[in-house]
Each structure stands twice: as structure tokens, then as C-alpha cells.
Amino acid sequence: DESDSAYVGKPYNVCPLEKICGGITTSKDYETLTTHIRHTVATACAPAALDESWPGTGDVHPMLRVTLLHKSDGAAAPDTAQGGSGFRVSCINGGWALPCNLNVSKTHAQSFQLAWGPERYGMRKISPLSLQSAAVSVPAGQVLENFSDTGVIAKMPPAAGNPITMVIIGDPCNGNMKGFGQCNFRAFYGVNLTLPLLLNAALKSSDLWYLTGDNFYDRYGLFSVSIFAQLNKEAQGIPLLATPGNHDYWFNGIPSTASNSWLWGYDQFANGHAQFFAQDSQATFEPKAPAADQIYPSGTAAESFSAAKGGFLNFEATPKADARPENFYHYSIAGNVGFVMFTCIGGDPRGFVREACSFMKAKNPKLVLFLGHWNMAGSGCPAGRDVPSIAQWALKNTECSAFAGSTGKAPFGPIGHAASRLKFIVGHQHCNCMTSFQTIATNFCLPDDVAPNLVDGFLIGSHGMSWDPYPGAKPECSPRFGLPVLRTDDNKLTFAYAKLSLEVMPGKPVTSWQLYTAFLGHTPAEWSHAEAGPYGAGILKSNFDALLSCLKENGTNRCSKNTSLFDEWYSSELV
């Protein structure tokens, strides 16, 4: 409160309990922040103060991003924009995260444009975001040190042909802007604490990780910062693949209600996502400046966004015109896995996918993963452009047919002939489960114990957006909060899932009153930290503690083989 002289200019963590200084995820918390609060976060507040939020880890870090280069192949990588192996490293500054600065040549620096920066109410005017980014040369399987002032050591994935371990998070939801009901279950699963704890424990021994879209349901950038500012140095050094979902374009999730006004709010149209996650993409080969009347600060030369100046994003789309799809088109190879990542918004991705499949056929990784958000058409995604539809099309019509494997045969899954060397991973539907081309088209899952030859892909779309099913709920799927891990060792694709929820279901189902209370942006008393702590009413405390201990002691790969903690959903030879 800037009218209270006792606190103006003081560090955030000296606020008394009644100032609610320990929460950093809800709209109420953000509305109390002032311009004096920049790089400090409360670390010593008692849970009694957190009546509207869920406490985090108590730690705050710089925000540094490591991403794979578009067209990298796990070897010499001559097709990348820089003509060799390496990755993109980026610093995101702003909010309450600690400062981050790159120490490499040809660093591109800019304020966030079009969303989450100083314009269009970015970060709700709480220290809007800025970006530093550069492509750096690093051989496959090596590490990069001393490239920033953060102490982060960036880890290149294993060289081509070697197995990888990958963590997958889908539809993470940790904030609730009152009245919109975006993250009703943020407190039910204690997402502001449980997700950073999981990522900090699991990523340091993983090779890369993937966000399946609807990343924090974030209109202004606040909720993304609230998680990433809690990630430690080891986690931030692991390469990230991130794709946008419908709520990353339009806050309400559908284009017909898109908003770009002071009255109804400013949707990000995936422009905030493109800069915050800083993926190296097709746009890297031909970056574009914003329109002259959209550039911030005004008068900045358009050339400063060019490839010659280190630019790597296409800002041609003005607000209320969705971010250019080239910013989200990416293919690469890490270890023995190829990735084809795309959006269905802004154009037909099939031409890009055809090109990616030719690349994969030439490089011949053991496995190809199709990555994107939409599990089916709708919510802005035209028919035939969702990831499963494109994957099925590619298996029949492109050089990706080479990855059908020894038994793959159209129509694949339902007849027991799923492609063994090509799978999709999507979000959108709020379940974590295995699925097939036919089941996903009707928004349903396969049982956890189904045979591998029936599985065309995986749906990972529930890390805080939905709750565990009560009896008779549809669709039926695994507990909706857990840790999915993909491995490719022993010449197999293995998908393991650690179940971390279901404690209160079905014996104590969610009530209508709790749903209504959460929708209005409040925390139901039964879900509060004081009542349900330490992790949340929907989290199995014993499972969570055992998993954290295993991850820290044994690493993610070994831990995912522990059958007392992980269910082995899928395991099949990559032949």
C-alpha cells in the first residue's frame, strides 16, 4: 500500500502477515504489489496469511531459458541458422525474478513486444518483461558454462543415437483471475509449490522437458513468472520445448471472445508465450519487426529485430491478429528422438510437417514425437489440423511413413497396429493418459494397462486445471496430477507415470460449493494450506514425499523404473 509510509520502499518480506506477503500467484496478491517491489519475494510469512493463495518454495531465482536449435540433429547440425550444433539461451527479466544477463556475443536484447511488456498492461504494470537471447555453439552431449551471470550450466542433450530421459508437463494452472475460473484447482493441488518442487527435483537429471500448452493460463505474464522464478539453477539449465495452447492465444480459450481493450482486457495472442519461452523456430531464419506503430519503445529501428542483430521472432502480427505460426514451428533431434512441434493456429501446418518428415527420414532417429497442444479440432483449431490428425496424415502421406515401424499399419491403433516409432503427445483435454487416433478424436483415454500396439500417443493435459474424477465422471483417466517421464533406453520407448493425486476421491468428492468458491477466485476452507497442507487436498503426501526423495537420490531415469512409485504405462521395442 503506497499510502502506508511504514512499508514504501521496503523489501517485500518485511510486510506483516496481514499484508499477505507470502503468496505470489493470485490476482489478489498481484494487486497489492507496488512499483517498489521488483526483485524480492516473501520468504518468511506464516501460512495464516495466505488466505487467498498457496505458498511457494520460498526461493526466487533469475529466469534463464535453454532451448534446442531448430533443425539441430544431435550431431554437426549444419542446417541450423547458425550452421552448427548448439542451443538458444535467453534471459527473461522483470516481475520479481532476480536479474539475469548473458555474457555471449551477438546477444539480442529487447523489451517484450505486443504482450507482457510495457504496453497493453503487461505484467499488470509490475515490472514488465524484457528479453536477452543468443544462439551459442555447443557440441552434443556437452555443457556450457559462464554464459550468464546466473551460474546456470546449460546441458546439451546426448548426441544422436543415444537414449534420452524427458519430463512432460501439461496444462499447468497456478493462478486464478477472479471471475474467470481459469485455475479453480490451483490450491487443490498446491500447484505453486508442488510443480516447482517436482521440476527442481526431476529436471536436473533429465535431458529435456516439454510443456504441452495452455501454459499457466496466463494473460499478462504473472503466473508464468510465479513458477519460473522458483526454478533452481539445475532445472533452468535443461532444454525446454514449449508449444502454445488455446488459452495462450485467447484468455477465454476461443477466438470469438478474444479481447484487446482496456475494458475487457488484453489477450496475449501467443505473443507473450513466444518471447517468454524463447524457442528457436522457423522464424529464426526470417525474423520480422513489429509494425512501426507497435514497436516499444517508440522509434526503435525495425532493423534491431533482424537476423543480423540477433532477432529470432516474427512480430508481424499486430494485437488481435494471432502470433505468426512460424514462431512455433520447430523440428530437431536430441539423442535418439526426433521432435516435430507445431501449432494449428494461423495456417495449415502440413507443408512444414512434410519438410520435417523429410528431415527425420534422412537422419533416422529411433523415435519421432509429434508435439502440440490440441488433441482434437475446436477451440480455434480447424478440422484436420490438430496434432493427432496431422500425425495420422503424416504416417500415410509423407516420409514419416518410415516410422510406422515393423508392425505399424493404417488405421494403426484400433487394429493392434500402432506405429511403433512415431507417437504424438498433446494436452488440451484435462487428463493424463494413453490414447489412440480414434479415442482421442472423441476426447477419451485408453486404460492404463492397454497393450502397446493399441497406443498411438499420449495425452498430458492435467497439472492443476482439473480435478480427479468422482464415480461416473467422464472421461475416465489416470489421476490428474502426477509426473510423466518418457525414456528411450534399452532400445525401447517407455512411458512411466507417478500418480500423486486421488487421496480425497471418490470418498470425499469435490462439492458444488467448493467449485463455486474456487470459481470466484477464493480458496475453499477445506483446500486451504492450513487445513490441507503441506501440498494440497488433492495430493497424496506420502507418494509426493517418496517421489521427491527418490528423484534427489537416484535421478529421474532410475527413479522412473521404481515400480512402487511409477506405473509403467507403455514399454515397447523401437523397431
C-alpha positions in Angstrom: 0.0 0.0 0.0 1.8 3.1 -1.2 -0.2 5.2 1.2 1.3 3.4 4.1 4.7 5.1 4.7 5.8 2.3 7.0 6.3 0.0 4.0 7.0 2.1 1.0 10.4 1.3 -0.4 11.0 -1.7 2.0 11.7 -5.3 0.9 8.6 -7.3 0.3 9.5 -9.8 3.1 9.2 -7.2 5.8 5.4 -6.9 5.3 3.4 -8.1 8.3 1.2 -11.1 8.0 -1.9 -9.1 7.3 -0.2 -7.8 4.1 -0.3 -11.3 2.7 3.3 -11.3 1.8 3.8 -14.9 1.2 1.7 -15.6 -1.8 2.8 -14.9 -5.4 0.2 -16.5 -7.6 -3.3 -15.0 -7.2 -4.7 -11.8 -8.6 -5.3 -10.5 -5.1 -1.6 -10.9 -4.3 -0.6 -9.1 -7.5 -3.0 -6.3 -7.0 -1.2 -5.5 -3.6 2.2 -5.2 -5.2 3.6 -1.8 -5.9 6.3 -0.3 -8.1 8.7 -0.5 -5.2 8.6 -4.3 -5.4 11.0 -5.7 -8.0 13.4 -8.4 -7.2 12.4 -9.6 -3.7 9.7 -12.0 -2.7 8.4 -13.0 0.7 10.2 -16.0 2.2 9.2 -15.8 5.8 5.4 -15.4 6.0 3.3 -17.8 8.0 0.6 -19.9 6.3 -2.1 -18.0 8.3 -1.5 -15.0 6.0 -2.2 -17.0 2.8 -6.0 -16.8 2.9 -6.2 -16.4 -0.9 -3.1 -18.1 -2.3 -0.8 -21.1 -1.9 2.7 -20.6 -0.6 5.6 -21.3 -3.0 9.0 -22.8 -2.3 10.2 -19.5 -0.6 13.0 -19.2 -3.2 13.4 -16.8 -6.0 15.8 -17.1 -8.9 16.7 -15.5 -12.2 14.7 -16.7 -15.2 17.0 -18.3 -17.8 15.8 -20.4 -20.8 17.7 -23.1 -22.8 16.0 -24.3 -26.0 17.1 -26.6 -28.8 18.0 -25.1 -32.2 15.5 -25.5 -35.0 16.9 -28.2 -37.4 19.5 -29.4 -35.0 20.3 -33.1 -35.5 22.2 -34.2 -32.4 25.4 -34.1 -34.4 27.1 -31.5 -36.6 23.8 -29.7 -37.2 24.7 -27.9 -40.5 21.1 -26.9 -41.2 20.6 -24.7 -38.1 20.5 -20.9 -38.6 24.0 -20.7 -37.1 25.3 -23.6 -39.2 26.2 -25.9 -36.3 25.4 -27.6 -33.1 24.3 -25.6 -30.1 21.2 -24.2 -28.4 19.5 -20.9 -27.8 20.0 -19.3 -24.4 17.8 -16.5 -23.1 17.3 -14.3 -20.1 13.9 -13.1 -19.2 13.9 -10.1 -16.8 11.1 -8.5 -14.9 8.5 -9.2 -12.3 10.1 -10.2 -9.0 12.6 -12.6 -10.5 16.3 -11.9 -9.9 18.2 -10.2 -12.7 19.8 -12.3 -15.5 22.3 -11.1 -18.1 24.0 -13.1 -20.9 27.8 -12.9 -21.4 27.9 -14.0 -25.0 28.5 -12.2 -28.3 25.6 -11.2 -30.7 23.1 -11.1 -27.9 19.7 -9.7 -29.0 18.1 -7.5 -26.4 14.5 -6.1 -26.4 11.5 -5.2 -24.3 8.7 -7.7 -24.7 6.7 -6.6 -27.7 2.9 -6.7 -28.1 2.4 -8.6 -24.9 3.8 -8.9 -21.4 6.0 -5.8 -21.9 5.3 -2.1 -21.0 2.4 -1.9 -23.5 -1.1 -3.5 -23.2 -1.0 -3.8 -19.4 1.8 -6.4 -19.5 2.6 -7.9 -16.1 -0.2 -5.6 -14.8 2.4 -2.9 -14.8 4.5 -4.8 -12.2 8.0 -4.6 -13.8 7.1 -5.6 -17.4 9.3 -8.2 -19.0 12.4 -7.9 -21.3 14.4 -10.4 -23.2 18.0 -11.2 -24.0 18.7 -14.1 -26.3 21.5 -15.6 -28.3 22.3 -18.8 -30.2 25.5 -20.4 -28.9 27.7 -23.2 -30.2 27.9 -26.4 -28.1 28.7 -29.9 -29.2 26.0 -32.6 -28.5 26.3 -34.1 -25.0 28.4 -31.2 -23.7 27.7 -28.4 -21.2 28.0 -24.7 -21.5 29.3 -22.6 -18.5 29.9 -19.0 -17.8 27.5 -17.7 -20.5 25.4 -15.7 -18.0 25.8 -14.1 -14.6 23.4 -16.6 -13.1 25.7 -19.6 -12.5 23.4 -21.8 -14.6 25.2 -24.6 -16.5 23.3 -25.4 -19.7 23.3 -29.1 -20.7 23.1 -30.2 -24.3 21.1 -33.4 -24.8 23.0 -36.6 -25.6 24.4 -37.0 -29.1 22.4 -38.6 -31.9 21.6 -42.2 -31.3 21.8 -42.1 -27.5 18.8 -42.6 -25.2 17.2 -39.7 -23.5 15.0 -39.1 -20.4 12.3 -36.5 -20.8 9.8 -34.9 -18.4 6.4 -33.8 -19.7 4.0 -31.2 -18.1 0.6 -30.4 -19.5 -1.9 -27.6 -18.9 -0.2 -26.3 -15.7 -2.6 -24.0 -13.9 -1.4 -22.0 -10.9 -3.3 -18.7 -10.8 -6.9 -17.6 -10.7 -8.0 -14.2 -12.0 -11.3 -13.8 -10.2 -14.5 -14.4 -12.1 -12.8 -16.2 -15.0 -12.4 -19.5 -13.2 -9.2 -20.4 -15.1 -7.4 -22.3 -12.3 -10.1 -23.4 -9.9 -7.9 -26.2 -8.6 -4.6 -24.4 -8.1 -5.0 -24.8 -4.3 -6.5 -28.3 -4.5 -3.1 -29.4 -5.9 -1.0 -26.7 -4.3 0.4 -26.0 -7.8 2.5 -23.0 -6.8 4.5 -25.3 -4.6 4.1 -28.8 -5.9 5.1 -28.0 -9.5 8.4 -26.2 -8.8 9.3 -28.9 -6.3 8.7 -31.6 -8.9 10.6 -29.7 -11.6 13.5 -28.8 -9.4 13.9 -32.4 -8.3 13.3 -34.1 -11.7 14.9 -31.9 -14.3 18.5 -31.8 -13.1 18.9 -35.5 -14.1 16.8 -35.3 -17.2 17.8 -34.4 -20.8 15.0 -32.1 -21.7 11.3 -31.3 -20.8 8.2 -30.4 -22.7 5.2 -28.1 -21.9 2.1 -29.2 -23.9 0.4 -25.8 -24.0 -2.1 -23.7 -22.0 0.9 -22.8 -20.0 -0.3 -21.3 -16.8 -3.4 -19.8 -18.4 -1.6 -16.5 -18.4 -3.0 -13.3 -19.8 -0.4 -10.8 -18.6 2.7 -12.9 -17.7 2.3 -13.0 -13.9 1.6 -16.7 -13.4 4.4 -17.8 -15.7 6.9 -15.7 -13.7 5.5 -17.2 -10.5 6.6 -20.7 -11.4 9.8 -20.0 -13.4 11.2 -17.6 -10.8 11.1 -20.6 -8.4 13.1 -23.0 -10.7 16.7 -23.5 -9.5 19.9 -23.4 -11.5 20.0 -27.1 -12.2 16.4 -27.1 -13.6 16.9 -24.0 -15.7 19.9 -25.5 -17.5 17.8 -28.2 -19.1 16.5 -27.6 -22.6 12.7 -26.8 -22.8 10.3 -27.5 -25.6 7.1 -25.4 -25.2 4.1 -25.2 -27.5 1.2 -22.7 -27.2 -2.4 -23.8 -26.4 -5.7 -22.1 -27.0 -5.5 -20.2 -23.7 -2.1 -18.9 -24.6 -3.7 -17.2 -27.6 -7.0 -16.1 -26.1 -7.6 -15.9 -22.3 -11.1 -17.4 -22.6 -9.8 -20.1 -24.9 -11.8 -19.4 -28.0 -11.1 -16.8 -30.8 -14.7 -15.5 -30.8 -14.3 -13.9 -27.4 -10.7 -12.6 -28.0 -10.1 -9.2 -26.3 -7.8 -6.3 -26.9 -9.2 -3.4 -24.9 -8.8 -1.7 -21.6 -12.3 -2.6 -20.7 -12.3 -6.3 -21.3 -8.6 -6.9 -21.0 -5.7 -7.6 -23.3 -5.2 -11.2 -24.6 -1.6 -12.1 -25.4 -2.4 -13.9 -28.8 0.6 -16.1 -28.0 3.0 -13.1 -28.3 3.9 -13.3 -24.7 4.4 -17.1 -25.0 6.7 -16.7 -28.0 9.0 -14.4 -26.1 8.8 -16.0 -22.6 9.6 -19.5 -23.8 12.0 -18.2 -26.5 12.0 -21.2 -28.8 14.4 -21.4 -31.7 11.9 -21.9 -34.6 11.3 -21.5 -38.3 11.0 -17.7 -37.6 14.7 -17.7 -36.7 15.5 -17.9 -40.4 13.5 -14.8 -41.2 12.6 -12.7 -38.1 10.3 -9.7 -38.5 9.9 -6.5 -36.6 6.5 -5.3 -35.2 4.6 -2.7 -37.2 6.1 0.8 -36.7 3.2 1.9 -34.5 3.6 -1.2 -32.3 7.3 -1.2 -31.6 8.3 -0.4 -28.0 10.0 1.8 -27.2 8.6 4.1 -30.0 11.2 5.0 -32.5 13.2 1.8 -32.2 14.6 0.8 -35.6 13.0 -2.2 -37.2 16.4 -3.4 -38.1 17.1 -4.2 -34.4 14.7 -7.2 -34.8 16.6 -8.6 -37.8 18.7 -11.7 -38.0 21.8 -9.5 -38.4 21.0 -8.1 -34.9 20.2 -11.5 -33.4 16.5 -11.3 -33.8 14.7 -14.7 -33.9 11.0 -14.0 -33.7 8.3 -12.9 -36.2 6.3 -9.9 -34.8 4.4 -9.1 -37.9 1.0 -9.9 -36.4 -0.4 -6.9 -34.6 -2.6 -7.5 -31.4 -5.8 -9.3 -32.1 -4.1 -11.0 -35.0 -2.6 -14.2 -33.6 1.2 -14.5 -33.4 2.7 -15.8 -36.6 2.8 -19.7 -36.6 6.5 -19.7 -37.7 7.3 -18.8 -34.1 6.0 -22.2 -33.0 7.2 -24.4 -35.9 10.2 -26.4 -34.7 11.9 -29.7 -35.5 15.1 -31.2 -34.1 16.7 -34.3 -32.8 18.1 -35.0 -29.3 19.7 -38.3 -28.7 17.6 -41.0 -30.4 14.4 -38.9 -30.6 13.2 -36.5 -33.2 10.7 -33.8 -32.4 8.1 -32.2 -34.7 6.4 -29.3 -32.9 3.7 -27.0 -34.4 0.5 -25.0 -33.8 -2.7 -25.3 -35.7 -3.4 -21.6 -35.5 -2.5 -19.2 -38.3 -2.1 -21.6 -41.1 -2.1 -25.2 -42.3 1.0 -26.9 -40.8 1.1 -29.7 -43.3 3.7 -28.1 -45.5 6.0 -27.6 -42.5 5.4 -31.2 -41.3 6.2 -32.6 -44.7 9.5 -30.8 -44.6 10.2 -32.0 -41.1 9.4 -35.6 -42.0 11.9 -35.5 -44.9 14.5 -34.3 -42.4 13.6 -37.1 -40.0 13.7 -39.7 -42.7 17.2 -38.5 -43.7 18.5 -38.5 -40.1 16.6 -41.6 -39.0 16.2 -41.2 -35.2 14.8 -44.3 -33.4 11.6 -42.4 -32.4 9.7 -39.3 -33.8 7.3 -37.4 -31.5 4.7 -35.1 -32.9 4.2 -32.3 -30.3 1.5 -29.7 -30.0 -1.5 -28.7 -27.8 -4.8 -29.6 -29.5 -6.0 -33.2 -29.1 -8.9 -32.6 -31.5 -10.4 -29.8 -33.6 -12.2 -27.0 -31.9 -11.3 -24.1 -29.6 -9.9 -22.3 -32.6 -8.2 -25.3 -34.2 -9.6 -26.1 -37.7 -10.6 -29.6 -38.5 -7.7 -31.8 -39.6 -5.0 -29.6 -38.1 -4.9 -31.0 -34.6 -1.8 -33.0 -33.7 -3.3 -36.5 -33.9 -4.9 -35.8 -37.2 -1.7 -34.4 -38.6 0.3 -37.3 -37.2 -2.0 -39.8 -38.8 -1.9 -37.9 -42.1 1.9 -37.8 -42.0 2.2 -41.5 -41.5 0.2 -42.0 -44.7 1.4 -39.2 -46.9 4.9 -38.1 -46.0 8.3 -39.7 -45.4 7.3 -40.2 -41.8 5.8 -43.4 -43.1 9.3 -44.8 -42.5 8.5 -44.6 -38.7 5.5 -46.8 -38.8 7.8 -49.5 -37.5 7.8 -53.2 -38.2 4.1 -53.6 -37.3 2.5 -50.2 -37.9 -0.4 -50.2 -40.4 -3.3 -47.9 -41.1 -5.6 -47.2 -39.3 -3.0 -48.0 -36.7 -4.1 -48.3 -33.0 -7.6 -49.9 -33.1 -6.5 -52.9 -35.0 -3.4 -53.5 -32.9 -1.0 -51.9 -35.5 0.0 -48.6 -33.9 3.2 -47.1 -35.3 6.0 -48.2 -33.0 8.4 -45.4 -33.9 6.1 -42.4 -34.2 3.8 -41.1 -31.4 2.1 -37.9 -30.5 2.0 -36.0 -27.2 -0.8 -33.4 -26.7 -2.6 -31.5 -24.0 -5.9 -29.6 -24.1 -8.2 -32.3 -22.6 -7.5 -32.3 -18.9 -6.4 -35.9 -18.4 -3.1 -37.7 -18.2 -3.3 -41.0 -20.1 -2.5 -43.1 -23.2 -4.8 -42.8 -26.2 -5.2 -43.6 -29.9 -6.2 -41.7 -33.0 -9.7 -42.9 -32.7 -10.1 -42.5 -28.9 -8.6 -39.0 -28.8 -11.0 -37.9 -31.6 -13.8 -38.5 -29.2 -12.0 -36.9 -26.2 -11.4 -40.2 -24.4 -8.5 -42.1 -23.0 -7.3 -45.7 -23.1 -6.9 -47.8 -19.9 -3.5 -47.6 -18.2 -2.9 -51.3 -18.9 -3.7 -51.4 -22.6 -1.4 -53.2 -24.9 1.4 -51.1 -26.6 0.2 -51.9 -30.1 -3.1 -50.1 -29.5 -1.4 -46.8 -28.4 -0.9 -44.0 -30.9 0.0 -41.3 -28.5 -0.2 -39.7 -25.0 -2.4 -37.1 -23.6 -0.8 -35.0 -20.8 -3.1 -32.1 -20.0 -3.7 -32.0 -16.3 -1.3 -30.3 -14.0 -3.7 -28.1 -12.0 -6.5 -27.4 -14.4 -8.9 -30.2 -13.4 -9.7 -32.4 -10.5 -9.7 -36.2 -10.0 -12.8 -38.0 -11.3 -15.7 -38.8 -9.0 -17.6 -42.0 -9.7 -19.1 -41.9 -13.2 -17.1 -38.9 -14.3 -16.1 -38.6 -18.0 -13.6 -39.0 -19.4 -12.1 -41.7 -17.3 -8.4 -41.3 -17.0 -5.5 -41.7 -14.6 -5.2 -39.4 -11.6 -4.9 -35.9 -12.9 -1.8 -34.8 -11.1 1.5 -36.7 -11.4 4.9 -36.9 -13.0 5.1 -38.3 -16.6 8.6 -39.5 -17.7 9.5 -40.7 -21.2 12.6 -42.8 -21.7 14.3 -44.4 -24.7 16.9 -46.6 -23.1 17.3 -50.3 -23.9 16.1 -49.7 -27.4 12.6 -49.2 -26.1 10.1 -46.4 -25.7 8.9 -46.4 -22.1 6.4 -44.1 -20.7 6.1 -44.1 -16.9 3.7 -42.1 -14.7 4.0 -41.4 -11.0 0.5 -40.9 -9.5 0.5 -38.1 -7.0 -3.3 -37.4 -6.5 -6.5 -39.2 -5.8 -6.3 -39.0 -2.0 -9.7 -37.4 -1.5 -11.5 -39.1 -4.4 -14.0 -40.7 -4.6 -14.7 -41.0 -0.8 -14.7 -37.2 -0.4 -15.7 -35.7 -3.7 -15.4 -32.1 -4.7 -18.6 -30.3 -3.7 -20.6 -27.7 -5.8 -19.9 -25.1 -3.1 -16.1 -25.7 -3.4 -16.4 -25.3 -7.1 -18.3 -22.1 -6.8 -15.9 -20.7 -4.2 -12.9 -21.6 -6.4 -14.6 -20.1 -9.5 -14.9 -16.8 -7.7 -11.2 -16.8 -7.0 -11.2 -17.8 -3.4 -9.8 -20.9 -1.8 -12.3 -23.3 -0.2 -11.6 -23.7 3.5 -11.1 -27.4 3.1 -8.4 -26.8 0.5 -6.5 -24.1 2.4 -2.9 -24.6 3.3 -3.8 -24.5 7.0 -6.3 -27.4 6.5 -4.9 -29.4 3.7 -1.1 -28.7 3.8 1.6 -29.1 3.0 0.9 -29.9 -0.6 -2.9 -29.7 -1.1 -6.1 -31.6 -0.5 -5.7 -33.4 -3.8 -2.1 -34.6 -3.4 -1.0 -37.9 -1.9 1.5 -36.6 0.7 3.3 -40.0 1.2 3.6 -40.5 -2.6 4.9 -37.0 -3.1 7.5 -37.2 -0.4 8.7 -40.6 -1.6 9.0 -39.4 -5.2 11.0 -36.3 -4.2 13.3 -38.4 -2.1 13.8 -40.9 -5.0 14.4 -38.2 -7.6 17.0 -36.5 -5.4 18.8 -39.7 -4.5 18.6 -41.7 -7.7 17.8 -39.3 -10.6 14.8 -39.3 -12.9 15.8 -42.2 -15.1 16.4 -44.7 -12.3 13.6 -43.4 -10.2 11.1 -43.9 -13.1 11.9 -47.6 -13.0 10.8 -47.9 -9.4 7.5 -49.7 -9.6 6.5 -48.7 -6.1 6.4 -45.1 -7.3 5.7 -45.3 -11.1 3.2 -47.2 -13.2 4.7 -48.3 -16.5 2.0 -47.3 -18.9 3.9 -48.2 -22.1 7.0 -50.1 -23.0 7.8 -51.4 -26.4 10.8 -52.1 -28.7 11.7 -49.3 -31.1 11.6 -51.5 -34.2 
